[in-house]
Amino acid sequence: KGKYTVNASSVNVRDGAGTEHKILTTIPRDTVVTNYGYYNTVDGEKWLYVKFDYKNVTYTAFITSRYLKKV
């Protein structure tokens, strides 16, 4: 749990853990997200359930940990 930044040029944010779930938005590098300790593992990959604000909207959604760096 804690704060993370996106370390890819952009990353898709989804309504569930795994690439088969709907993309809610795409956020750019250096966007800060907060995880409260909840995640799912899909096909050996950890998907963090995060909360963040982007373009005046607050999202709670899943992002693969592959594209996040702990702050």
Predicted model as a PDB file, atoms N, CA, C, CB and O in Angstrom, pLDDT in the B-factor column:
MODEL        1                                                                  
ATOM      1  N   LYS A   1       0.838  -1.185   0.000  1.00 91.00           N  
ATOM      2  CA  LYS A   1       0.000   0.000   0.000  1.00 91.00           C  
ATOM      3  C   LYS A   1       0.872   1.233   0.000  1.00 91.00           C  
ATOM      4  CB  LYS A   1      -0.947   0.006   1.204  1.00 91.00           C  
ATOM      5  O   LYS A   1       2.051   1.165   0.347  1.00 91.00           O  
ATOM      6  N   GLY A   2       0.303   2.359  -0.386  1.00 96.00           N  
ATOM      7  CA  GLY A   2       1.047   3.602  -0.446  1.00 96.00           C  
ATOM      8  C   GLY A   2       0.824   4.336  -1.745  1.00 96.00           C  
ATOM      9  O   GLY A   2      -0.104   4.037  -2.496  1.00 96.00           O  
ATOM     10  N   LYS A   3       1.695   5.309  -2.003  1.00 98.00           N  
ATOM     11  CA  LYS A   3       1.594   6.115  -3.220  1.00 98.00           C  
ATOM     12  C   LYS A   3       2.560   5.576  -4.274  1.00 98.00           C  
ATOM     13  CB  LYS A   3       1.893   7.611  -2.919  1.00 98.00           C  
ATOM     14  O   LYS A   3       3.666   5.132  -3.967  1.00 98.00           O  
ATOM     15  N   TYR A   4       2.105   5.630  -5.527  1.00 97.00           N  
ATOM     16  CA  TYR A   4       2.877   5.160  -6.667  1.00 97.00           C  
ATOM     17  C   TYR A   4       2.788   6.191  -7.789  1.00 97.00           C  
ATOM     18  CB  TYR A   4       2.370   3.771  -7.147  1.00 97.00           C  
ATOM     19  O   TYR A   4       1.819   6.946  -7.874  1.00 97.00           O  
ATOM     20  N   THR A   5       3.802   6.217  -8.644  1.00 97.00           N  
ATOM     21  CA  THR A   5       3.742   7.028  -9.857  1.00 97.00           C  
ATOM     22  C   THR A   5       3.794   6.109 -11.066  1.00 97.00           C  
ATOM     23  CB  THR A   5       4.902   8.065  -9.900  1.00 97.00           C  
ATOM     24  O   THR A   5       4.383   5.029 -11.026  1.00 97.00           O  
ATOM     25  N   VAL A   6       3.163   6.562 -12.138  1.00 97.00           N  
ATOM     26  CA  VAL A   6       3.191   5.823 -13.391  1.00 97.00           C  
ATOM     27  C   VAL A   6       4.575   5.993 -14.006  1.00 97.00           C  
ATOM     28  CB  VAL A   6       2.068   6.311 -14.369  1.00 97.00           C  
ATOM     29  O   VAL A   6       5.044   7.119 -14.173  1.00 97.00           O  
ATOM     30  N   ASN A   7       5.240   4.873 -14.346  1.00 97.00           N  
ATOM     31  CA  ASN A   7       6.596   4.961 -14.894  1.00 97.00           C  
ATOM     32  C   ASN A   7       6.662   4.526 -16.359  1.00 97.00           C  
ATOM     33  CB  ASN A   7       7.545   4.110 -14.065  1.00 97.00           C  
ATOM     34  O   ASN A   7       7.736   4.202 -16.866  1.00 97.00           O  
ATOM     35  N   ALA A   8       5.516   4.520 -17.034  1.00 96.00           N  
ATOM     36  CA  ALA A   8       5.459   4.267 -18.475  1.00 96.00           C  
ATOM     37  C   ALA A   8       4.956   5.553 -19.138  1.00 96.00           C  
ATOM     38  CB  ALA A   8       4.522   3.027 -18.819  1.00 96.00           C  
ATOM     39  O   ALA A   8       4.475   6.451 -18.447  1.00 96.00           O  
ATOM     40  N   SER A   9       5.061   5.652 -20.456  1.00 97.00           N  
ATOM     41  CA  SER A   9       4.603   6.879 -21.125  1.00 97.00           C  
ATOM     42  C   SER A   9       3.115   7.101 -20.890  1.00 97.00           C  
ATOM     43  CB  SER A   9       4.894   6.815 -22.636  1.00 97.00           C  
ATOM     44  O   SER A   9       2.665   8.241 -20.780  1.00 97.00           O  
ATOM     45  N   SER A  10       2.351   6.016 -20.814  1.00 96.00           N  
ATOM     46  CA  SER A  10       0.948   6.076 -20.417  1.00 96.00           C  
ATOM     47  C   SER A  10       0.527   4.666 -20.023  1.00 96.00           C  
ATOM     48  CB  SER A  10       0.039   6.648 -21.572  1.00 96.00           C  
ATOM     49  O   SER A  10       1.177   3.688 -20.391  1.00 96.00           O  
ATOM     50  N   VAL A  11      -0.563   4.572 -19.274  1.00 97.00           N  
ATOM     51  CA  VAL A  11      -1.049   3.262 -18.838  1.00 97.00           C  
ATOM     52  C   VAL A  11      -2.574   3.270 -18.814  1.00 97.00           C  
ATOM     53  CB  VAL A  11      -0.480   2.894 -17.435  1.00 97.00           C  
ATOM     54  O   VAL A  11      -3.200   4.260 -18.436  1.00 97.00           O  
ATOM     55  N   ASN A  12      -3.154   2.151 -19.223  1.00 97.00           N  
ATOM     56  CA  ASN A  12      -4.610   2.003 -19.179  1.00 97.00           C  
ATOM     57  C   ASN A  12      -5.062   1.687 -17.762  1.00 97.00           C  
ATOM     58  CB  ASN A  12      -5.078   0.898 -20.150  1.00 97.00           C  
ATOM     59  O   ASN A  12      -4.433   0.907 -17.047  1.00 97.00           O  
ATOM     60  N   VAL A  13      -6.155   2.304 -17.381  1.00 97.00           N  
ATOM     61  CA  VAL A  13      -6.769   2.089 -16.075  1.00 97.00           C  
ATOM     62  C   VAL A  13      -8.071   1.331 -16.335  1.00 97.00           C  
ATOM     63  CB  VAL A  13      -7.024   3.459 -15.301  1.00 97.00           C  
ATOM     64  O   VAL A  13      -8.868   1.737 -17.181  1.00 97.00           O  
ATOM     65  N   ARG A  14      -8.286   0.229 -15.608  1.00 97.00           N  
ATOM     66  CA  ARG A  14      -9.399  -0.665 -15.932  1.00 97.00           C  
ATOM     67  C   ARG A  14     -10.382  -0.831 -14.778  1.00 97.00           C  
ATOM     68  CB  ARG A  14      -8.868  -2.017 -16.335  1.00 97.00           C  
ATOM     69  O   ARG A  14     -10.063  -0.563 -13.620  1.00 97.00           O  
ATOM     70  N   ASP A  15     -11.590  -1.282 -15.129  1.00 97.00           N  
ATOM     71  CA  ASP A  15     -12.622  -1.458 -14.103  1.00 97.00           C  
ATOM     72  C   ASP A  15     -12.522  -2.802 -13.384  1.00 97.00           C  
ATOM     73  CB  ASP A  15     -13.991  -1.323 -14.727  1.00 97.00           C  
ATOM     74  O   ASP A  15     -13.345  -3.104 -12.520  1.00 97.00           O  
ATOM     75  N   GLY A  16     -11.530  -3.601 -13.732  1.00 97.00           N  
ATOM     76  CA  GLY A  16     -11.272  -4.868 -13.062  1.00 97.00           C  
ATOM     77  C   GLY A  16      -9.831  -5.276 -13.291  1.00 97.00           C  
ATOM     78  O   GLY A  16      -9.142  -4.693 -14.128  1.00 97.00           O  
ATOM     79  N   ALA A  17      -9.375  -6.271 -12.555  1.00 97.00           N  
ATOM     80  CA  ALA A  17      -7.991  -6.741 -12.685  1.00 97.00           C  
ATOM     81  C   ALA A  17      -7.871  -7.644 -13.914  1.00 97.00           C  
ATOM     82  CB  ALA A  17      -7.538  -7.501 -11.399  1.00 97.00           C  
ATOM     83  O   ALA A  17      -8.557  -8.661 -14.015  1.00 97.00           O  
ATOM     84  N   GLY A  18      -7.001  -7.267 -14.838  1.00 96.00           N  
ATOM     85  CA  GLY A  18      -6.780  -8.057 -16.044  1.00 96.00           C  
ATOM     86  C   GLY A  18      -7.122  -7.278 -17.302  1.00 96.00           C  
ATOM     87  O   GLY A  18      -7.963  -6.380 -17.285  1.00 96.00           O  
ATOM     88  N   THR A  19      -6.459  -7.635 -18.392  1.00 95.00           N  
ATOM     89  CA  THR A  19      -6.625  -6.891 -19.646  1.00 95.00           C  
ATOM     90  C   THR A  19      -7.974  -7.129 -20.313  1.00 95.00           C  
ATOM     91  CB  THR A  19      -5.528  -7.261 -20.605  1.00 95.00           C  
ATOM     92  O   THR A  19      -8.334  -6.412 -21.246  1.00 95.00           O  
ATOM     93  N   GLU A  20      -8.726  -8.127 -19.848  1.00 96.00           N  
ATOM     94  CA  GLU A  20     -10.049  -8.371 -20.436  1.00 96.00           C  
ATOM     95  C   GLU A  20     -11.105  -7.397 -19.921  1.00 96.00           C  
ATOM     96  CB  GLU A  20     -10.490  -9.795 -20.147  1.00 96.00           C  
ATOM     97  O   GLU A  20     -12.226  -7.375 -20.429  1.00 96.00           O  
ATOM     98  N   HIS A  21     -10.759  -6.594 -18.920  1.00 97.00           N  
ATOM     99  CA  HIS A  21     -11.707  -5.635 -18.360  1.00 97.00           C  
ATOM    100  C   HIS A  21     -11.683  -4.314 -19.127  1.00 97.00           C  
ATOM    101  CB  HIS A  21     -11.398  -5.388 -16.884  1.00 97.00           C  
ATOM    102  O   HIS A  21     -10.703  -3.973 -19.790  1.00 97.00           O  
ATOM    103  N   LYS A  22     -12.781  -3.591 -19.017  1.00 98.00           N  
ATOM    104  CA  LYS A  22     -12.977  -2.329 -19.731  1.00 98.00           C  
ATOM    105  C   LYS A  22     -11.967  -1.264 -19.295  1.00 98.00           C  
ATOM    106  CB  LYS A  22     -14.399  -1.818 -19.507  1.00 98.00           C  
ATOM    107  O   LYS A  22     -11.684  -1.116 -18.106  1.00 98.00           O  
ATOM    108  N   ILE A  23     -11.426  -0.523 -20.272  1.00 98.00           N  
ATOM    109  CA  ILE A  23     -10.538   0.609 -19.997  1.00 98.00           C  
ATOM    110  C   ILE A  23     -11.394   1.808 -19.615  1.00 98.00           C  
ATOM    111  CB  ILE A  23      -9.629   0.938 -21.233  1.00 98.00           C  
ATOM    112  O   ILE A  23     -12.280   2.212 -20.368  1.00 98.00           O  
ATOM    113  N   LEU A  24     -11.125   2.379 -18.436  1.00 97.00           N  
ATOM    114  CA  LEU A  24     -11.861   3.553 -17.972  1.00 97.00           C  
ATOM    115  C   LEU A  24     -11.233   4.836 -18.486  1.00 97.00           C  
ATOM    116  CB  LEU A  24     -11.918   3.577 -16.450  1.00 97.00           C  
ATOM    117  O   LEU A  24     -11.936   5.768 -18.876  1.00 97.00           O  
ATOM    118  N   THR A  25      -9.904   4.881 -18.485  1.00 97.00           N  
ATOM    119  CA  THR A  25      -9.154   6.033 -18.978  1.00 97.00           C  
ATOM    120  C   THR A  25      -7.703   5.597 -19.169  1.00 97.00           C  
ATOM    121  CB  THR A  25      -9.259   7.257 -17.991  1.00 97.00           C  
ATOM    122  O   THR A  25      -7.317   4.494 -18.782  1.00 97.00           O  
ATOM    123  N   THR A  26      -6.921   6.464 -19.761  1.00 97.00           N  
ATOM    124  CA  THR A  26      -5.477   6.248 -19.905  1.00 97.00           C  
ATOM    125  C   THR A  26      -4.785   7.423 -19.251  1.00 97.00           C  
ATOM    126  CB  THR A  26      -5.049   6.099 -21.416  1.00 97.00           C  
ATOM    127  O   THR A  26      -5.087   8.576 -19.560  1.00 97.00           O  
ATOM    128  N   ILE A  27      -3.848   7.139 -18.339  1.00 97.00           N  
ATOM    129  CA  ILE A  27      -3.184   8.220 -17.611  1.00 97.00           C  
ATOM    130  C   ILE A  27      -1.708   8.311 -18.010  1.00 97.00           C  
ATOM    131  CB  ILE A  27      -3.315   8.005 -16.086  1.00 97.00           C  
ATOM    132  O   ILE A  27      -1.092   7.299 -18.345  1.00 97.00           O  
ATOM    133  N   PRO A  28      -1.143   9.519 -17.974  1.00 97.00           N  
ATOM    134  CA  PRO A  28       0.229   9.727 -18.419  1.00 97.00           C  
ATOM    135  C   PRO A  28       1.272   9.432 -17.337  1.00 97.00           C  
ATOM    136  CB  PRO A  28       0.390  11.140 -18.893  1.00 97.00           C  
ATOM    137  O   PRO A  28       0.951   9.266 -16.160  1.00 97.00           O  
ATOM    138  N   ARG A  29       2.534   9.372 -17.780  1.00 97.00           N  
ATOM    139  CA  ARG A  29       3.691   9.218 -16.884  1.00 97.00           C  
ATOM    140  C   ARG A  29       3.623  10.248 -15.762  1.00 97.00           C  
ATOM    141  CB  ARG A  29       5.023   9.366 -17.670  1.00 97.00           C  
ATOM    142  O   ARG A  29       3.163  11.373 -15.958  1.00 97.00           O  
ATOM    143  N   ASP A  30       4.086   9.845 -14.593  1.00 97.00           N  
ATOM    144  CA  ASP A  30       4.191  10.683 -13.391  1.00 97.00           C  
ATOM    145  C   ASP A  30       2.865  10.988 -12.703  1.00 97.00           C  
ATOM    146  CB  ASP A  30       4.846  11.967 -13.747  1.00 97.00           C  
ATOM    147  O   ASP A  30       2.845  11.745 -11.733  1.00 97.00           O  
ATOM    148  N   THR A  31       1.754  10.418 -13.178  1.00 97.00           N  
ATOM    149  CA  THR A  31       0.500  10.536 -12.442  1.00 97.00           C  
ATOM    150  C   THR A  31       0.661   9.772 -11.127  1.00 97.00           C  
ATOM    151  CB  THR A  31      -0.718   9.986 -13.282  1.00 97.00           C  
ATOM    152  O   THR A  31       1.168   8.651 -11.113  1.00 97.00           O  
ATOM    153  N   VAL A  32       0.229  10.383 -10.027  1.00 97.00           N  
ATOM    154  CA  VAL A  32       0.333   9.749  -8.711  1.00 97.00           C  
ATOM    155  C   VAL A  32      -0.987   9.061  -8.376  1.00 97.00           C  
ATOM    156  CB  VAL A  32       0.702  10.793  -7.615  1.00 97.00           C  
ATOM    157  O   VAL A  32      -2.060   9.652  -8.493  1.00 97.00           O  
ATOM    158  N   VAL A  33      -0.886   7.803  -7.958  1.00 98.00           N  
ATOM    159  CA  VAL A  33      -2.062   7.028  -7.543  1.00 98.00           C  
ATOM    160  C   VAL A  33      -1.823   6.510  -6.130  1.00 98.00           C  
ATOM    161  CB  VAL A  33      -2.347   5.841  -8.534  1.00 98.00           C  
ATOM    162  O   VAL A  33      -0.677   6.378  -5.701  1.00 98.00           O  
ATOM    163  N   THR A  34      -2.902   6.218  -5.407  1.00 98.00           N  
ATOM    164  CA  THR A  34      -2.808   5.702  -4.040  1.00 98.00           C  
ATOM    165  C   THR A  34      -3.427   4.314  -3.977  1.00 98.00           C  
ATOM    166  CB  THR A  34      -3.506   6.656  -3.036  1.00 98.00           C  
ATOM    167  O   THR A  34      -4.528   4.086  -4.477  1.00 98.00           O  
ATOM    168  N   ASN A  35      -2.699   3.389  -3.353  1.00 96.00           N  
ATOM    169  CA  ASN A  35      -3.199   2.042  -3.124  1.00 96.00           C  
ATOM    170  C   ASN A  35      -3.313   1.842  -1.621  1.00 96.00           C  
ATOM    171  CB  ASN A  35      -2.268   0.962  -3.776  1.00 96.00           C  
ATOM    172  O   ASN A  35      -2.412   2.220  -0.872  1.00 96.00           O  
ATOM    173  N   TYR A  36      -4.415   1.251  -1.179  1.00 93.00           N  
ATOM    174  CA  TYR A  36      -4.661   1.054   0.244  1.00 93.00           C  
ATOM    175  C   TYR A  36      -4.418  -0.385   0.687  1.00 93.00           C  
ATOM    176  CB  TYR A  36      -6.075   1.454   0.579  1.00 93.00           C  
ATOM    177  O   TYR A  36      -4.883  -0.804   1.747  1.00 93.00           O  
ATOM    178  N   GLY A  37      -3.692  -1.131  -0.126  1.00 92.00           N  
ATOM    179  CA  GLY A  37      -3.314  -2.485   0.252  1.00 92.00           C  
ATOM    180  C   GLY A  37      -4.086  -3.568  -0.481  1.00 92.00           C  
ATOM    181  O   GLY A  37      -3.797  -4.752  -0.307  1.00 92.00           O  
ATOM    182  N   TYR A  38      -5.059  -3.188  -1.294  1.00 93.00           N  
ATOM    183  CA  TYR A  38      -5.872  -4.171  -1.994  1.00 93.00           C  
ATOM    184  C   TYR A  38      -5.346  -4.394  -3.412  1.00 93.00           C  
ATOM    185  CB  TYR A  38      -7.340  -3.722  -2.032  1.00 93.00           C  
ATOM    186  O   TYR A  38      -5.041  -3.442  -4.129  1.00 93.00           O  
ATOM    187  N   TYR A  39      -5.246  -5.655  -3.799  1.00 94.00           N  
ATOM    188  CA  TYR A  39      -4.836  -5.990  -5.163  1.00 94.00           C  
ATOM    189  C   TYR A  39      -5.351  -7.375  -5.524  1.00 94.00           C  
ATOM    190  CB  TYR A  39      -3.295  -5.926  -5.312  1.00 94.00           C  
ATOM    191  O   TYR A  39      -5.760  -8.140  -4.651  1.00 94.00           O  
ATOM    192  N   ASN A  40      -5.328  -7.694  -6.811  1.00 95.00           N  
ATOM    193  CA  ASN A  40      -5.644  -9.028  -7.323  1.00 95.00           C  
ATOM    194  C   ASN A  40      -4.469  -9.496  -8.155  1.00 95.00           C  
ATOM    195  CB  ASN A  40      -6.965  -9.029  -8.163  1.00 95.00           C  
ATOM    196  O   ASN A  40      -3.739  -8.682  -8.721  1.00 95.00           O  
ATOM    197  N   THR A  41      -4.283 -10.794  -8.231  1.00 95.00           N  
ATOM    198  CA  THR A  41      -3.257 -11.362  -9.098  1.00 95.00           C  
ATOM    199  C   THR A  41      -3.952 -12.103 -10.232  1.00 95.00           C  
ATOM    200  CB  THR A  41      -2.300 -12.313  -8.305  1.00 95.00           C  
ATOM    201  O   THR A  41      -4.782 -12.982  -9.997  1.00 95.00           O  
ATOM    202  N   VAL A  42      -3.604 -11.740 -11.469  1.00 95.00           N  
ATOM    203  CA  VAL A  42      -4.183 -12.370 -12.648  1.00 95.00           C  
ATOM    204  C   VAL A  42      -3.031 -12.867 -13.514  1.00 95.00           C  
ATOM    205  CB  VAL A  42      -5.111 -11.376 -13.440  1.00 95.00           C  
ATOM    206  O   VAL A  42      -2.175 -12.082 -13.923  1.00 95.00           O  
ATOM    207  N   ASP A  43      -3.009 -14.156 -13.791  1.00 93.00           N  
ATOM    208  CA  ASP A  43      -1.945 -14.770 -14.601  1.00 93.00           C  
ATOM    209  C   ASP A  43      -0.551 -14.408 -14.077  1.00 93.00           C  
ATOM    210  CB  ASP A  43      -2.078 -14.333 -16.068  1.00 93.00           C  
ATOM    211  O   ASP A  43       0.363 -14.150 -14.861  1.00 93.00           O  
ATOM    212  N   GLY A  44      -0.396 -14.390 -12.757  1.00 94.00           N  
ATOM    213  CA  GLY A  44       0.895 -14.114 -12.138  1.00 94.00           C  
ATOM    214  C   GLY A  44       1.265 -12.649 -12.070  1.00 94.00           C  
ATOM    215  O   GLY A  44       2.349 -12.311 -11.594  1.00 94.00           O  
ATOM    216  N   GLU A  45       0.397 -11.776 -12.533  1.00 94.00           N  
ATOM    217  CA  GLU A  45       0.673 -10.335 -12.527  1.00 94.00           C  
ATOM    218  C   GLU A  45      -0.202  -9.652 -11.479  1.00 94.00           C  
ATOM    219  CB  GLU A  45       0.425  -9.716 -13.933  1.00 94.00           C  
ATOM    220  O   GLU A  45      -1.403  -9.910 -11.402  1.00 94.00           O  
ATOM    221  N   LYS A  46       0.406  -8.774 -10.669  1.00 96.00           N  
ATOM    222  CA  LYS A  46      -0.313  -8.073  -9.609  1.00 96.00           C  
ATOM    223  C   LYS A  46      -0.988  -6.824 -10.184  1.00 96.00           C  
ATOM    224  CB  LYS A  46       0.650  -7.693  -8.448  1.00 96.00           C  
ATOM    225  O   LYS A  46      -0.348  -5.997 -10.834  1.00 96.00           O  
ATOM    226  N   TRP A  47      -2.282  -6.709  -9.931  1.00 97.00           N  
ATOM    227  CA  TRP A  47      -3.071  -5.540 -10.323  1.00 97.00           C  
ATOM    228  C   TRP A  47      -3.496  -4.814  -9.051  1.00 97.00           C  
ATOM    229  CB  TRP A  47      -4.321  -5.950 -11.189  1.00 97.00           C  
ATOM    230  O   TRP A  47      -4.224  -5.364  -8.225  1.00 97.00           O  
ATOM    231  N   LEU A  48      -3.033  -3.569  -8.902  1.00 97.00           N  
ATOM    232  CA  LEU A  48      -3.353  -2.792  -7.709  1.00 97.00           C  
ATOM    233  C   LEU A  48      -4.669  -2.043  -7.899  1.00 97.00           C  
ATOM    234  CB  LEU A  48      -2.216  -1.805  -7.386  1.00 97.00           C  
ATOM    235  O   LEU A  48      -4.928  -1.475  -8.960  1.00 97.00           O  
ATOM    236  N   TYR A  49      -5.487  -2.052  -6.865  1.00 97.00           N  
ATOM    237  CA  TYR A  49      -6.713  -1.268  -6.840  1.00 97.00           C  
ATOM    238  C   TYR A  49      -6.331   0.101  -6.307  1.00 97.00           C  
ATOM    239  CB  TYR A  49      -7.840  -1.950  -5.961  1.00 97.00           C  
ATOM    240  O   TYR A  49      -5.905   0.219  -5.158  1.00 97.00           O  
ATOM    241  N   VAL A  50      -6.477   1.143  -7.127  1.00 97.00           N  
ATOM    242  CA  VAL A  50      -5.959   2.458  -6.792  1.00 97.00           C  
ATOM    243  C   VAL A  50      -7.035   3.535  -6.882  1.00 97.00           C  
ATOM    244  CB  VAL A  50      -4.802   2.806  -7.703  1.00 97.00           C  
ATOM    245  O   VAL A  50      -8.092   3.346  -7.485  1.00 97.00           O  
ATOM    246  N   LYS A  51      -6.726   4.666  -6.262  1.00 97.00           N  
ATOM    247  CA  LYS A  51      -7.574   5.846  -6.329  1.00 97.00           C  
ATOM    248  C   LYS A  51      -6.703   7.011  -6.776  1.00 97.00           C  
ATOM    249  CB  LYS A  51      -8.266   6.142  -4.949  1.00 97.00           C  
ATOM    250  O   LYS A  51      -5.567   7.160  -6.326  1.00 97.00           O  
ATOM    251  N   PHE A  52      -7.250   7.840  -7.672  1.00 97.00           N  
ATOM    252  CA  PHE A  52      -6.501   9.005  -8.154  1.00 97.00           C  
ATOM    253  C   PHE A  52      -7.463   9.980  -8.810  1.00 97.00           C  
ATOM    254  CB  PHE A  52      -5.385   8.583  -9.151  1.00 97.00           C  
ATOM    255  O   PHE A  52      -8.594   9.632  -9.148  1.00 97.00           O  
ATOM    256  N   ASP A  53      -6.991  11.205  -8.981  1.00 96.00           N  
ATOM    257  CA  ASP A  53      -7.746  12.240  -9.700  1.00 96.00           C  
ATOM    258  C   ASP A  53      -7.062  12.484 -11.038  1.00 96.00           C  
ATOM    259  CB  ASP A  53      -7.839  13.571  -8.867  1.00 96.00           C  
ATOM    260  O   ASP A  53      -5.839  12.600 -11.113  1.00 96.00           O  
ATOM    261  N   TYR A  54      -7.867  12.560 -12.090  1.00 95.00           N  
ATOM    262  CA  TYR A  54      -7.340  12.839 -13.425  1.00 95.00           C  
ATOM    263  C   TYR A  54      -8.401  13.597 -14.209  1.00 95.00           C  
ATOM    264  CB  TYR A  54      -6.930  11.521 -14.166  1.00 95.00           C  
ATOM    265  O   TYR A  54      -9.533  13.132 -14.348  1.00 95.00           O  
ATOM    266  N   LYS A  55      -8.031  14.764 -14.718  1.00 95.00           N  
ATOM    267  CA  LYS A  55      -8.940  15.628 -15.486  1.00 95.00           C  
ATOM    268  C   LYS A  55     -10.233  15.891 -14.722  1.00 95.00           C  
ATOM    269  CB  LYS A  55      -9.260  14.994 -16.847  1.00 95.00           C  
ATOM    270  O   LYS A  55     -11.332  15.764 -15.261  1.00 95.00           O  
ATOM    271  N   ASN A  56     -10.073  16.261 -13.449  1.00 96.00           N  
ATOM    272  CA  ASN A  56     -11.189  16.631 -12.569  1.00 96.00           C  
ATOM    273  C   ASN A  56     -12.179  15.495 -12.293  1.00 96.00           C  
ATOM    274  CB  ASN A  56     -11.929  17.784 -13.170  1.00 96.00           C  
ATOM    275  O   ASN A  56     -13.336  15.746 -11.956  1.00 96.00           O  
ATOM    276  N   VAL A  57     -11.728  14.255 -12.435  1.00 96.00           N  
ATOM    277  CA  VAL A  57     -12.542  13.088 -12.106  1.00 96.00           C  
ATOM    278  C   VAL A  57     -11.755  12.229 -11.123  1.00 96.00           C  
ATOM    279  CB  VAL A  57     -12.926  12.273 -13.393  1.00 96.00           C  
ATOM    280  O   VAL A  57     -10.558  12.012 -11.313  1.00 96.00           O  
ATOM    281  N   THR A  58     -12.415  11.736 -10.071  1.00 97.00           N  
ATOM    282  CA  THR A  58     -11.782  10.816  -9.129  1.00 97.00           C  
ATOM    283  C   THR A  58     -12.119   9.395  -9.557  1.00 97.00           C  
ATOM    284  CB  THR A  58     -12.250  11.090  -7.657  1.00 97.00           C  
ATOM    285  O   THR A  58     -13.286   9.031  -9.701  1.00 97.00           O  
ATOM    286  N   TYR A  59     -11.072   8.599  -9.755  1.00 97.00           N  
ATOM    287  CA  TYR A  59     -11.234   7.216 -10.179  1.00 97.00           C  
ATOM    288  C   TYR A  59     -10.824   6.265  -9.058  1.00 97.00           C  
ATOM    289  CB  TYR A  59     -10.409   6.939 -11.448  1.00 97.00           C  
ATOM    290  O   TYR A  59      -9.899   6.555  -8.299  1.00 97.00           O  
ATOM    291  N   THR A  60     -11.511   5.137  -8.958  1.00 97.00           N  
ATOM    292  CA  THR A  60     -11.035   3.985  -8.211  1.00 97.00           C  
ATOM    293  C   THR A  60     -11.055   2.852  -9.230  1.00 97.00           C  
ATOM    294  CB  THR A  60     -11.932   3.670  -6.908  1.00 97.00           C  
ATOM    295  O   THR A  60     -12.107   2.506  -9.766  1.00 97.00           O  
ATOM    296  N   ALA A  61      -9.881   2.276  -9.492  1.00 97.00           N  
ATOM    297  CA  ALA A  61      -9.758   1.339 -10.596  1.00 97.00           C  
ATOM    298  C   ALA A  61      -8.511   0.482 -10.425  1.00 97.00           C  
ATOM    299  CB  ALA A  61      -9.718   2.084 -11.937  1.00 97.00           C  
ATOM    300  O   ALA A  61      -7.783   0.614  -9.440  1.00 97.00           O  
ATOM    301  N   PHE A  62      -8.274  -0.390 -11.387  1.00 97.00           N  
ATOM    302  CA  PHE A  62      -7.117  -1.288 -11.340  1.00 97.00           C  
ATOM    303  C   PHE A  62      -6.054  -0.877 -12.357  1.00 97.00           C  
ATOM    304  CB  PHE A  62      -7.555  -2.735 -11.598  1.00 97.00           C  
ATOM    305  O   PHE A  62      -6.359  -0.482 -13.482  1.00 97.00           O  
ATOM    306  N   ILE A  63      -4.789  -0.983 -11.922  1.00 97.00           N  
ATOM    307  CA  ILE A  63      -3.628  -0.762 -12.788  1.00 97.00           C  
ATOM    308  C   ILE A  63      -2.629  -1.871 -12.499  1.00 97.00           C  
ATOM    309  CB  ILE A  63      -2.986   0.664 -12.558  1.00 97.00           C  
ATOM    310  O   ILE A  63      -2.396  -2.222 -11.342  1.00 97.00           O  
ATOM    311  N   THR A  64      -2.040  -2.418 -13.553  1.00 96.00           N  
ATOM    312  CA  THR A  64      -1.014  -3.424 -13.341  1.00 96.00           C  
ATOM    313  C   THR A  64       0.203  -2.800 -12.658  1.00 96.00           C  
ATOM    314  CB  THR A  64      -0.611  -4.076 -14.678  1.00 96.00           C  
ATOM    315  O   THR A  64       0.619  -1.694 -13.003  1.00 96.00           O  
ATOM    316  N   SER A  65       0.761  -3.511 -11.698  1.00 96.00           N  
ATOM    317  CA  SER A  65       1.916  -2.989 -10.953  1.00 96.00           C  
ATOM    318  C   SER A  65       3.158  -2.866 -11.826  1.00 96.00           C  
ATOM    319  CB  SER A  65       2.219  -3.888  -9.762  1.00 96.00           C  
ATOM    320  O   SER A  65       4.120  -2.200 -11.444  1.00 96.00           O  
ATOM    321  N   ARG A  66       3.145  -3.498 -12.992  1.00 95.00           N  
ATOM    322  CA  ARG A  66       4.283  -3.420 -13.913  1.00 95.00           C  
ATOM    323  C   ARG A  66       4.638  -1.984 -14.297  1.00 95.00           C  
ATOM    324  CB  ARG A  66       3.983  -4.216 -15.165  1.00 95.00           C  
ATOM    325  O   ARG A  66       5.799  -1.670 -14.559  1.00 95.00           O  
ATOM    326  N   TYR A  67       3.631  -1.123 -14.326  1.00 96.00           N  
ATOM    327  CA  TYR A  67       3.831   0.266 -14.764  1.00 96.00           C  
ATOM    328  C   TYR A  67       3.814   1.279 -13.628  1.00 96.00           C  
ATOM    329  CB  TYR A  67       2.775   0.635 -15.758  1.00 96.00           C  
ATOM    330  O   TYR A  67       3.664   2.478 -13.863  1.00 96.00           O  
ATOM    331  N   LEU A  68       3.968   0.798 -12.394  1.00 97.00           N  
ATOM    332  CA  LEU A  68       3.943   1.695 -11.238  1.00 97.00           C  
ATOM    333  C   LEU A  68       5.248   1.599 -10.454  1.00 97.00           C  
ATOM    334  CB  LEU A  68       2.749   1.365 -10.325  1.00 97.00           C  
ATOM    335  O   LEU A  68       5.861   0.537 -10.351  1.00 97.00           O  
ATOM    336  N   LYS A  69       5.651   2.740  -9.906  1.00 97.00           N  
ATOM    337  CA  LYS A  69       6.854   2.799  -9.067  1.00 97.00           C  
ATOM    338  C   LYS A  69       6.458   3.405  -7.726  1.00 97.00           C  
ATOM    339  CB  LYS A  69       8.001   3.640  -9.754  1.00 97.00           C  
ATOM    340  O   LYS A  69       5.825   4.460  -7.677  1.00 97.00           O  
ATOM    341  N   LYS A  70       6.832   2.733  -6.639  1.00 96.00           N  
ATOM    342  CA  LYS A  70       6.504   3.222  -5.287  1.00 96.00           C  
ATOM    343  C   LYS A  70       7.207   4.545  -5.038  1.00 96.00           C  
ATOM    344  CB  LYS A  70       6.909   2.183  -4.202  1.00 96.00           C  
ATOM    345  O   LYS A  70       8.388   4.704  -5.348  1.00 96.00           O  
ATOM    346  N   VAL A  71       6.460   5.503  -4.467  1.00 95.00           N  
ATOM    347  CA  VAL A  71       7.024   6.842  -4.175  1.00 95.00           C  
ATOM    348  C   VAL A  71       7.690   6.803  -2.814  1.00 95.00           C  
ATOM    349  CB  VAL A  71       5.917   7.958  -4.213  1.00 95.00           C  
ATOM    350  O   VAL A  71       8.231   7.812  -2.362  1.00 95.00           O  
TER     351      VAL A  71                                                      
ENDMDL                                                                          
END                                                                             
